[in-house]
């Protein structure tokens, strides 16, 4: 049983008393204990679920852990628990950290901080960050919101999810075809195994402007790089079909595709089926194709007699694939099994290989997200003196306001790593411990291999062939392809289905719905004075309805198709009927108000309905 204990002890304590130190030594190391001198009290709490971090205790800035302790740890004589029980390391949570002065390293002098005031020292500074933020190189050089953005977008990046990813049956799976290990890595990446199952690719990036298609963080991409497989992904979807059993003893059946006397298929959308009526693995399946040719009994009533059924007793209820017109998808696998209810189930796993297109979303590991603005032929792309052509072009305006200096360092570190043939590191706060290469070392490596120390190159225009007037900052950056693709989001319609109650277009892309003009769009159109556009969008393109209005009583009438004339139920005649066009939803609202005993009457002027007034109906 979990017990939550919060104890507050208030007592008068005189300065120099040994009560505090002796009392706190008797408390377990997992219990929070905060000594507040100014309030003359000790706060003790053992809240479950508190986030605590182990820190080395420092006496006047000098670590209690020395080389002898570390040797005992390496030799297996001492364990981590021994460090805790011997008072060398303790757990601190947020409340206790407020009164602690924590240093990153013991041997480094802090600015404007006396060494004697330091109470704790980090075991390893990179453990300040979590797993997801630990994947960011040089995160301490970035503005903190950018690291937060990357923590959210890193979970949306495509990559390899597991070694058995091609044998799984997930409902939806996004896989990157040519996932790579980042050139600029961190210690966290190696600890969590991110380098074994990557989620991105190393792209050569040129920071420059190109033709205006890179504004607002858009990316200009090299077509030849896309042909070589950059950003190519596989989308795997799982479709499940159940063969139902009914109470009268009948069940669904799966039949083979029907053919004519010459052996040709009776319907074109049966071309993906095998002889057993189920789509064959490896077959190409297109939009509106049938992947399970299922038939359902017409009579499934419990009281019906259970007699042998003929073909005429079944009706078609096939499973139809709904995809994108013009796209070629493939049946990857077909799995037949019995579910927990003993019913036969079929899983059709359909695979779609996609290459990047305009509108697809990409991101670096520094929260710099953007969509593909245009795709350019490689012969029109700029190139360096060595013949290197970038994979993508990024607008330089993405740096000043975002202040992602870690991305600048990543480009330099990746370029140095490519030139010398070894991976470089950029762990958080790791320059002093050797877990991150310093910018001085990176620049020295670039100079030794014939590059400029600041990572800039002389580029030539691929269109004119002339050298560009400025040196271009160019090098490799690890880019992630995110799951937000334009193929899954693009939607438009002219005419389509409507809701039977309101007669307005349906909502949503999956329902082939209409594009909504909401309140704010309406306000913009009013501000522009585009009255006819509002009239068209809110009435003509939505739910126009021609109503019959009585000029005498102001209520709605109806048109009698039997008498071929309009009629008012209140006045019992059709002499004073006028026609008006209004939204059907508005007419429906008036009817609901009438049902609530609220009298809505239409006011006519010179035979034309001008407005409606709402009054309380006195009732019977």
C-alpha positions as CSV (number, residue, x, y, z in Angstrom):
1,X,0.0,0.0,0.0
2,X,1.3,3.4,-0.9
3,X,1.4,6.0,1.8
4,X,1.9,9.7,1.2
5,X,3.5,11.4,4.1
6,X,4.1,15.2,4.4
7,X,5.5,16.4,7.6
8,X,6.2,20.0,8.5
9,X,8.2,20.6,11.7
10,X,8.4,24.1,13.1
11,X,10.7,24.8,15.9
12,X,13.0,27.5,17.2
13,X,16.6,26.8,16.3
14,X,19.6,28.9,17.4
15,X,22.4,29.5,15.0
16,X,25.3,27.2,15.7
17,X,23.1,24.4,17.1
18,X,24.0,20.9,16.0
19,X,20.3,19.9,16.0
20,X,19.8,20.4,12.3
21,X,22.7,18.3,11.2
22,X,22.1,15.5,13.7
23,X,18.4,15.4,12.9
24,X,18.8,15.3,9.1
25,X,21.3,12.4,9.3
26,X,18.5,10.3,10.8
27,X,16.3,10.7,7.7
28,X,16.4,8.4,4.7
29,X,18.1,9.7,1.6
30,X,14.9,9.5,-0.5
31,X,13.0,11.9,1.8
32,X,13.1,15.6,1.0
33,X,14.6,17.7,3.8
34,X,14.9,21.5,3.4
35,X,16.6,23.6,6.1
36,X,15.1,27.1,5.9
37,X,17.2,29.4,8.1
38,X,15.2,32.6,7.6
39,X,11.9,30.8,8.5
40,X,13.6,28.9,11.4
41,X,12.0,25.6,10.3
42,X,12.7,22.3,8.5
43,X,10.4,21.1,5.8
44,X,10.4,17.3,5.4
45,X,8.3,15.6,2.7
46,X,8.2,12.1,1.1
47,X,5.8,12.8,-1.8
48,X,5.5,9.9,-4.2
49,X,6.5,10.7,-7.7
50,X,9.0,13.5,-7.0
51,X,11.7,13.9,-9.6
52,X,15.0,13.5,-7.7
53,X,18.6,13.7,-9.1
54,X,21.7,12.4,-7.5
55,X,24.5,15.0,-7.0
56,X,27.9,14.8,-5.4
57,X,28.1,16.6,-2.1
58,X,30.8,19.3,-1.9
59,X,32.4,20.6,1.2
60,X,33.3,24.3,0.6
61,X,33.5,23.6,-3.1
62,X,35.6,20.4,-2.8
63,X,34.1,17.1,-3.8
64,X,33.7,14.4,-1.2
65,X,34.3,11.8,-4.0
66,X,38.0,11.4,-4.7
67,X,40.1,9.2,-7.0
68,X,40.3,6.4,-4.4
69,X,36.5,6.1,-4.4
70,X,36.4,6.0,-8.1
71,X,39.1,3.2,-8.2
72,X,37.0,1.2,-5.7
73,X,34.0,1.7,-8.0
74,X,35.9,0.5,-11.0
75,X,37.3,-2.5,-9.1
76,X,33.8,-3.5,-7.9
77,X,34.6,-2.9,-4.3
78,X,32.1,0.0,-3.9
79,X,28.6,0.3,-5.5
80,X,26.4,3.3,-6.2
81,X,24.4,2.5,-3.0
82,X,27.6,2.7,-1.0
83,X,28.1,6.2,-2.2
84,X,24.6,7.1,-1.0
85,X,25.0,5.5,2.4
86,X,28.5,6.9,3.0
87,X,27.2,10.5,2.4
88,X,29.2,11.0,-0.8
89,X,26.1,11.4,-3.0
90,X,22.6,12.5,-2.2
91,X,19.3,12.9,-4.0
92,X,17.9,16.4,-4.5
93,X,14.5,17.5,-5.8
94,X,13.3,20.9,-7.0
95,X,12.5,22.2,-3.6
96,X,15.9,21.4,-2.1
97,X,17.7,22.7,-5.2
98,X,16.5,26.2,-4.5
99,X,18.8,26.4,-1.5
100,X,21.7,24.6,-3.2
101,X,24.5,26.0,-5.3
102,X,25.4,23.3,-7.9
103,X,28.5,23.4,-10.0
104,X,29.0,21.7,-13.3
105,X,32.6,20.8,-12.7
106,X,34.7,20.9,-9.5
107,X,37.9,22.2,-11.1
108,X,36.3,25.2,-12.9
109,X,36.1,28.6,-11.3
110,X,32.6,30.1,-11.6
111,X,32.1,33.8,-12.4
112,X,31.2,35.9,-9.4
113,X,30.8,32.7,-7.2
114,X,33.0,31.9,-4.3
115,X,34.1,28.3,-4.4
116,X,33.4,27.9,-0.7
117,X,29.7,28.5,-1.4
118,X,29.3,25.5,-3.7
119,X,27.3,22.8,-2.1
120,X,27.0,20.2,-4.8
121,X,28.7,19.1,-8.0
122,X,27.1,17.4,-11.0
123,X,28.0,13.7,-11.5
124,X,27.8,14.2,-15.3
125,X,26.4,17.5,-16.7
126,X,24.7,15.8,-19.7
127,X,22.3,14.0,-17.3
128,X,20.6,17.4,-16.6
129,X,18.7,16.8,-19.8
130,X,16.4,13.8,-20.6
131,X,16.6,11.2,-23.3
132,X,14.9,13.2,-26.1
133,X,16.7,16.5,-25.4
134,X,20.0,14.5,-25.1
135,X,19.8,13.8,-28.8
136,X,20.3,17.5,-29.6
137,X,24.0,18.4,-30.2
138,X,25.2,21.5,-28.3
139,X,21.8,22.2,-26.7
140,X,23.4,24.6,-24.3
141,X,24.1,26.9,-27.2
142,X,20.5,27.2,-28.3
143,X,17.6,29.3,-27.1
144,X,15.7,27.0,-24.7
145,X,12.3,27.1,-26.6
146,X,14.0,25.6,-29.6
147,X,15.2,22.6,-27.6
148,X,11.6,22.2,-26.3
149,X,10.3,22.3,-29.9
150,X,12.8,19.6,-30.9
151,X,11.6,17.4,-28.0
152,X,8.1,17.4,-29.5
153,X,9.2,17.1,-33.2
154,X,11.8,14.4,-32.5
155,X,8.9,12.1,-31.7
156,X,7.3,12.8,-35.1
157,X,10.5,12.0,-37.1
158,X,10.6,8.9,-39.3
159,X,13.2,6.3,-38.9
160,X,13.8,2.7,-38.0
161,X,11.7,1.8,-35.0
162,X,12.9,-1.8,-34.3
163,X,14.9,-4.6,-35.8
164,X,11.6,-6.5,-36.5
165,X,9.9,-3.6,-38.1
166,X,9.1,-5.5,-41.3
167,X,7.4,-8.3,-39.3
168,X,5.1,-6.2,-37.2
169,X,1.4,-5.5,-37.7
170,X,1.1,-1.9,-36.5
171,X,-2.0,0.0,-37.5
172,X,0.2,2.8,-39.0
173,X,3.9,2.8,-39.5
174,X,6.2,5.4,-40.9
175,X,9.7,4.1,-41.9
176,X,12.7,6.0,-43.4
177,X,14.3,4.0,-46.2
178,X,17.9,5.1,-45.8
179,X,18.2,6.2,-42.1
180,X,21.7,7.2,-41.1
181,X,23.7,7.8,-38.0
182,X,24.3,11.5,-37.2
183,X,27.8,12.7,-38.0
184,X,27.7,15.0,-34.9
185,X,26.7,12.7,-32.1
186,X,26.3,12.9,-28.3
187,X,27.0,10.5,-25.4
188,X,23.2,10.2,-24.9
189,X,22.8,8.9,-28.4
190,X,25.3,6.2,-27.8
191,X,23.8,5.3,-24.4
192,X,20.2,4.9,-25.7
193,X,21.2,3.2,-29.0
194,X,20.0,6.0,-31.2
195,X,23.0,5.4,-33.5
196,X,21.8,1.9,-34.2
197,X,18.3,2.9,-35.2
198,X,18.5,6.4,-36.6
199,X,15.7,8.8,-37.5
200,X,17.2,11.1,-40.0
201,X,19.8,11.7,-42.7
202,X,23.0,13.8,-43.0
203,X,22.2,16.5,-45.6
204,X,24.7,18.9,-47.0
205,X,23.1,22.3,-46.3
206,X,23.9,25.6,-47.9
207,X,22.8,28.6,-45.9
208,X,21.8,31.1,-48.6
209,X,18.8,32.5,-50.4
210,X,17.6,30.9,-53.7
211,X,14.9,32.3,-55.9
212,X,12.4,33.3,-53.2
213,X,11.2,29.8,-52.6
214,X,12.9,29.6,-49.3
215,X,11.1,32.3,-47.4
216,X,9.4,31.6,-44.1
217,X,11.6,28.6,-43.3
218,X,10.9,26.8,-46.6
219,X,13.6,24.5,-47.9
220,X,14.9,24.3,-51.5
221,X,15.7,20.7,-52.3
222,X,18.0,19.1,-54.8
223,X,16.2,16.8,-57.2
224,X,19.2,14.5,-57.7
225,X,19.4,14.0,-53.9
226,X,15.8,12.9,-53.9
227,X,16.5,10.5,-56.7
228,X,19.3,9.0,-54.7
229,X,16.9,8.4,-51.8
230,X,17.1,11.4,-49.5
231,X,13.9,11.7,-47.5
232,X,12.3,8.6,-49.1
233,X,9.9,6.9,-46.7
234,X,7.6,3.9,-46.5
235,X,4.1,4.2,-45.1
236,X,2.6,0.9,-43.9
237,X,-1.1,0.7,-43.0
238,X,-3.0,-2.2,-41.5
239,X,-6.5,-3.0,-42.6
240,X,-8.5,-5.5,-40.6
241,X,-11.6,-7.5,-41.8
242,X,-13.6,-9.8,-39.7
243,X,-15.6,-12.8,-41.1
244,X,-18.8,-12.4,-38.9
245,X,-20.9,-15.3,-37.6
246,X,-24.6,-14.6,-37.1
247,X,-27.1,-15.9,-34.6
248,X,-29.1,-18.0,-37.1
249,X,-26.1,-20.1,-37.9
250,X,-25.0,-18.2,-41.1
251,X,-21.8,-16.5,-41.6
252,X,-20.0,-14.3,-44.1
253,X,-18.1,-15.9,-46.9
254,X,-15.2,-14.9,-49.1
255,X,-15.6,-15.8,-52.8
256,X,-13.2,-15.8,-55.7
257,X,-13.4,-13.0,-58.2
258,X,-16.0,-13.4,-60.9
259,X,-14.8,-13.9,-64.5
260,X,-16.6,-14.1,-67.8
261,X,-16.3,-17.0,-70.3
262,X,-13.0,-15.7,-71.7
263,X,-11.5,-15.6,-68.3
264,X,-11.5,-11.8,-68.0
265,X,-12.5,-10.1,-64.7
266,X,-16.1,-9.0,-64.5
267,X,-15.0,-5.8,-62.6
268,X,-11.8,-3.8,-62.9
269,X,-11.4,-3.3,-59.2
270,X,-10.9,-7.0,-58.6
271,X,-7.5,-7.1,-60.2
272,X,-5.6,-7.3,-56.9
273,X,-7.4,-10.4,-55.7
274,X,-6.0,-14.0,-55.7
275,X,-8.0,-17.1,-56.4
276,X,-9.2,-17.3,-52.8
277,X,-10.8,-13.8,-53.0
278,X,-8.1,-12.1,-50.9
279,X,-5.5,-9.7,-52.2
280,X,-2.3,-11.4,-53.1
281,X,1.0,-10.2,-51.5
282,X,3.1,-8.2,-54.0
283,X,0.1,-7.1,-56.1
284,X,-0.4,-3.4,-56.9
285,X,-3.6,-2.0,-55.4
286,X,-5.1,1.3,-56.4
287,X,-7.9,3.5,-55.1
288,X,-11.3,1.8,-54.9
289,X,-9.8,-1.6,-55.5
290,X,-11.3,-4.6,-53.5
291,X,-8.8,-6.4,-51.3
292,X,-11.2,-8.9,-49.7
293,X,-14.2,-10.1,-51.8
294,X,-16.6,-10.7,-48.9
295,X,-20.3,-11.5,-49.1
296,X,-22.9,-11.3,-46.3
297,X,-26.2,-13.2,-45.9
298,X,-29.2,-11.1,-46.7
299,X,-31.2,-12.6,-43.8
300,X,-29.4,-12.7,-40.5
301,X,-32.5,-12.7,-38.2
302,X,-32.3,-15.1,-35.2
303,X,-35.8,-16.5,-35.9
304,X,-35.1,-17.3,-39.6
305,X,-34.8,-21.0,-40.5
306,X,-31.3,-22.3,-41.0
307,X,-31.4,-23.8,-44.5
308,X,-28.5,-24.1,-47.0
309,X,-28.0,-20.8,-48.7
310,X,-27.6,-20.3,-52.4
311,X,-25.6,-17.6,-54.2
312,X,-28.8,-15.5,-54.5
313,X,-29.1,-15.4,-50.6
314,X,-25.8,-13.4,-50.3
315,X,-25.1,-9.8,-51.1
316,X,-21.8,-8.2,-51.8
317,X,-20.0,-6.4,-48.9
318,X,-16.4,-6.2,-50.1
319,X,-13.6,-4.4,-48.3
320,X,-12.6,-1.5,-50.6
321,X,-9.2,0.2,-50.4
322,X,-9.5,4.0,-50.1
323,X,-6.3,5.6,-51.2
324,X,-5.1,8.5,-53.3
325,X,-5.8,8.6,-57.0
326,X,-2.6,8.3,-59.1
327,X,-0.5,6.7,-56.3
328,X,0.7,3.2,-56.6
329,X,0.5,1.1,-53.4
330,X,1.5,-2.5,-52.9
331,X,0.0,-5.3,-50.8
332,X,2.9,-6.1,-48.5
333,X,1.5,-9.0,-46.4
334,X,-1.7,-10.8,-45.7
335,X,-2.3,-12.4,-42.3
336,X,-5.2,-14.9,-41.4
337,X,-5.9,-15.7,-37.8
338,X,-8.6,-16.3,-35.2
339,X,-9.4,-13.5,-32.8
340,X,-10.3,-13.9,-29.1
341,X,-14.0,-14.5,-30.1
342,X,-13.1,-17.4,-32.4
343,X,-13.9,-15.4,-35.6
344,X,-11.6,-15.6,-38.6
345,X,-9.9,-12.2,-39.2
346,X,-7.8,-11.0,-42.1
347,X,-5.2,-8.3,-41.9
348,X,-4.1,-6.8,-45.1
349,X,-0.9,-4.7,-44.7
350,X,-0.5,-2.3,-47.5
351,X,2.8,-0.5,-48.3
352,X,3.3,2.8,-50.0
353,X,6.8,4.2,-50.9
354,X,6.9,8.0,-51.1
355,X,9.5,10.4,-52.1
356,X,9.5,14.0,-50.8
357,X,7.4,16.5,-52.6
358,X,6.5,20.2,-52.2
359,X,4.8,20.7,-48.9
360,X,6.4,17.9,-47.0
361,X,7.7,18.8,-43.5
362,X,11.4,18.6,-42.5
363,X,13.3,19.6,-39.4
364,X,16.8,19.7,-38.0
365,X,17.5,18.7,-34.4
366,X,17.3,22.3,-33.2
367,X,13.6,23.0,-33.7
368,X,14.2,24.6,-37.1
369,X,11.2,23.2,-39.0
370,X,10.1,24.0,-42.5
371,X,8.4,22.6,-45.5
372,X,9.8,21.8,-49.0
373,X,9.3,25.0,-51.0
374,X,10.5,23.8,-54.4
375,X,12.6,21.1,-56.0
376,X,15.4,22.2,-58.3
377,X,17.5,20.2,-60.8
378,X,21.0,19.7,-59.7
379,X,22.5,21.4,-62.7
380,X,20.8,24.6,-61.5
381,X,22.1,24.2,-57.9
382,X,25.2,26.1,-56.7
383,X,28.4,24.0,-56.3
384,X,31.7,24.5,-54.6
385,X,35.2,24.5,-56.0
386,X,35.5,20.8,-55.1
387,X,32.3,20.0,-57.0
388,X,30.2,19.5,-53.9
389,X,26.6,20.3,-54.5
390,X,24.3,20.8,-51.5
391,X,21.3,18.6,-50.8
392,X,19.1,21.5,-49.6
393,X,19.3,25.2,-49.3
394,X,18.2,27.0,-46.1
395,X,17.4,30.7,-45.7
396,X,19.8,32.5,-43.5
397,X,17.0,34.5,-41.9
398,X,16.2,31.4,-39.8
399,X,19.2,32.0,-37.6
400,X,19.2,35.6,-36.1
401,X,15.8,35.5,-34.4
402,X,15.9,31.9,-33.3
403,X,19.4,32.1,-32.0
404,X,20.1,28.4,-32.6
405,X,23.9,28.6,-32.4
406,X,23.9,24.8,-31.8
407,X,23.0,24.3,-35.4
408,X,25.9,26.4,-36.5
409,X,28.2,24.3,-34.3
410,X,26.6,21.1,-35.7
411,X,27.4,22.2,-39.3
412,X,31.0,22.9,-38.4
413,X,31.4,19.7,-36.4
414,X,29.9,17.6,-39.1
415,X,32.1,19.2,-41.7
416,X,35.2,18.5,-39.6
417,X,34.0,14.9,-39.0
418,X,33.6,14.3,-42.7
419,X,37.0,15.8,-43.5
420,X,39.0,13.8,-40.9
421,X,36.9,10.6,-41.0
422,X,35.7,10.4,-37.4
423,X,32.5,11.2,-35.5
424,X,32.5,14.4,-33.5
425,X,30.7,14.9,-30.2
426,X,28.4,17.7,-29.0
427,X,27.0,16.6,-25.6
428,X,25.4,19.1,-23.3
429,X,27.9,21.1,-21.3
430,X,30.6,18.7,-22.4
431,X,33.4,20.8,-23.7
432,X,35.4,20.7,-20.4
433,X,34.8,17.0,-19.8
434,X,35.7,15.9,-23.3
435,X,32.2,14.9,-24.2
436,X,31.9,17.7,-26.7
437,X,34.5,19.1,-29.2
438,X,35.3,22.7,-28.7
439,X,34.9,25.1,-31.5
440,X,38.6,25.8,-31.5
441,X,39.4,22.1,-32.1
442,X,36.8,21.9,-34.9
443,X,38.2,25.0,-36.6
444,X,41.7,23.6,-36.4
445,X,40.6,20.4,-38.0
446,X,38.9,22.3,-40.8
447,X,42.1,24.3,-41.5
448,X,44.3,21.1,-41.5
449,X,42.1,19.6,-44.3
450,X,42.0,22.7,-46.5
451,X,38.7,24.3,-45.4
452,X,38.1,27.8,-44.0
453,X,38.0,27.9,-40.2
454,X,34.5,29.3,-40.2
455,X,33.0,26.7,-42.5
456,X,32.4,29.0,-45.4
457,X,33.1,28.0,-49.1
458,X,33.3,29.7,-52.4
459,X,30.3,28.6,-54.4
460,X,29.5,29.0,-58.1
461,X,26.0,29.7,-59.6
462,X,24.6,26.6,-61.3
463,X,22.6,28.9,-63.7
464,X,25.2,31.5,-64.7
465,X,28.4,29.7,-63.8
466,X,29.8,32.8,-62.1
467,X,31.2,32.8,-58.6
468,X,28.7,34.0,-56.0
469,X,29.5,37.4,-54.5
470,X,29.6,36.1,-50.9
471,X,31.1,33.1,-49.2
472,X,28.5,30.5,-48.3
473,X,28.2,28.7,-45.0
474,X,27.9,25.1,-46.1
475,X,28.2,21.7,-44.4
476,X,26.4,18.6,-43.2
477,X,23.4,18.8,-40.8
478,X,21.3,15.9,-39.6
479,X,17.8,16.5,-40.9
480,X,14.6,14.6,-39.9
481,X,11.7,13.9,-42.2
482,X,8.5,14.4,-40.2
483,X,5.3,12.4,-40.6
484,X,3.3,15.4,-41.7
485,X,3.1,15.0,-45.5
486,X,1.0,16.9,-48.0
487,X,-0.3,13.7,-49.5
488,X,-2.2,13.0,-46.2
489,X,-3.5,16.5,-45.8
490,X,-4.4,17.9,-49.2
491,X,-8.1,18.2,-49.7
492,X,-10.6,20.1,-52.0
493,X,-14.1,19.5,-53.3
494,X,-16.7,21.1,-55.5
495,X,-19.8,19.1,-54.9
496,X,-20.2,16.2,-52.5
497,X,-22.2,14.6,-49.7
498,X,-24.4,16.6,-47.3
499,X,-25.7,16.0,-43.8
500,X,-29.3,15.0,-44.0
501,X,-30.4,17.0,-41.0
502,X,-29.0,20.4,-41.9
503,X,-28.4,19.8,-45.6
504,X,-25.0,21.4,-45.2
505,X,-21.8,19.8,-46.6
506,X,-20.2,17.1,-44.4
507,X,-17.2,17.9,-42.3
508,X,-13.7,16.3,-42.5
509,X,-11.3,15.1,-45.2
510,X,-12.3,11.4,-44.7
511,X,-15.9,12.2,-45.3
512,X,-15.1,14.2,-48.5
513,X,-16.3,17.2,-46.6
514,X,-16.5,20.9,-47.5
515,X,-14.0,23.6,-46.6
516,X,-15.5,25.6,-43.7
517,X,-15.8,29.4,-43.7
518,X,-15.8,30.1,-40.0
519,X,-16.4,33.2,-37.9
520,X,-13.0,34.7,-38.5
521,X,-13.1,34.2,-42.2
522,X,-16.5,35.8,-42.2
523,X,-15.1,38.8,-40.3
524,X,-12.3,39.2,-42.8
525,X,-14.8,39.2,-45.7
526,X,-17.0,41.7,-43.9
527,X,-14.0,44.0,-43.3
528,X,-13.2,43.9,-47.0
529,X,-16.8,44.6,-47.9
530,X,-17.0,41.5,-50.1
531,X,-20.7,41.0,-49.5
532,X,-21.4,38.9,-52.6
533,X,-18.6,36.5,-51.6
534,X,-20.2,36.1,-48.1
535,X,-23.6,35.5,-49.8
536,X,-22.2,32.9,-52.0
537,X,-20.1,31.0,-49.4
538,X,-22.7,31.1,-46.6
539,X,-25.8,30.4,-48.7
540,X,-25.4,29.4,-52.3
541,X,-22.5,27.0,-51.7
542,X,-23.9,25.7,-48.5
543,X,-27.6,25.0,-47.9
544,X,-29.9,27.2,-49.9
545,X,-33.6,26.5,-49.4
546,X,-36.6,28.2,-51.0
547,X,-39.2,28.7,-48.3
548,X,-42.9,29.7,-48.6
549,X,-43.8,32.6,-46.3
550,X,-47.2,33.8,-45.6
551,X,-47.4,37.7,-45.8
552,X,-50.4,37.8,-43.5
553,X,-49.4,35.7,-40.5
554,X,-45.6,35.7,-41.1
555,X,-45.2,32.0,-40.7
556,X,-43.8,29.3,-43.0
557,X,-46.1,27.6,-45.4
558,X,-45.4,24.8,-47.8
559,X,-45.8,23.9,-51.5
560,X,-48.5,21.3,-52.2
561,X,-47.4,19.2,-55.2
562,X,-50.9,17.7,-55.3
563,X,-52.6,21.0,-55.7
564,X,-49.7,22.6,-57.6
565,X,-49.8,25.7,-55.3
566,X,-48.4,27.1,-52.1
567,X,-50.5,26.8,-48.9
568,X,-50.4,28.4,-45.4
569,X,-51.5,26.0,-42.6
570,X,-52.4,28.9,-40.2
571,X,-54.5,30.9,-42.7
572,X,-55.9,27.8,-44.4
573,X,-55.3,29.3,-47.9
574,X,-52.5,30.1,-50.3
575,X,-53.4,33.6,-51.3
576,X,-50.7,35.6,-49.5
577,X,-47.6,33.4,-50.0
578,X,-44.3,34.9,-50.9
579,X,-41.1,33.0,-51.8
580,X,-37.7,33.6,-50.1
581,X,-34.4,31.9,-50.1
582,X,-32.7,31.3,-46.8
583,X,-30.2,28.7,-45.3
584,X,-31.9,25.4,-44.5
585,X,-30.2,25.5,-41.1
586,X,-31.9,28.8,-40.4
587,X,-35.3,27.4,-41.3
588,X,-34.5,24.4,-39.0
589,X,-33.6,26.9,-36.2
590,X,-37.0,28.6,-36.6
591,X,-38.8,25.3,-36.4
592,X,-36.9,24.4,-33.2
593,X,-37.8,27.8,-31.7
594,X,-41.5,27.2,-32.5
595,X,-41.2,23.8,-30.8
596,X,-40.0,25.7,-27.7
597,X,-43.1,28.1,-27.8
598,X,-41.1,31.0,-29.2
599,X,-43.0,32.7,-32.0
600,X,-40.7,33.7,-35.0
601,X,-42.6,35.7,-37.6
602,X,-41.4,37.0,-40.9
603,X,-42.0,40.7,-41.6
604,X,-42.8,41.6,-45.2
605,X,-42.6,45.0,-46.9
606,X,-44.3,45.6,-50.3
607,X,-44.6,41.8,-50.7
608,X,-41.0,41.1,-49.9
609,X,-39.8,39.4,-46.8
610,X,-37.3,41.7,-45.1
611,X,-36.6,40.3,-41.6
612,X,-37.8,38.1,-38.8
613,X,-38.9,39.0,-35.3
614,X,-38.8,36.8,-32.2
615,X,-41.6,37.2,-29.5
616,X,-42.7,35.0,-26.6
617,X,-45.7,32.9,-27.6
618,X,-48.4,33.1,-24.9
619,X,-49.3,29.5,-25.5
620,X,-52.7,27.9,-25.0
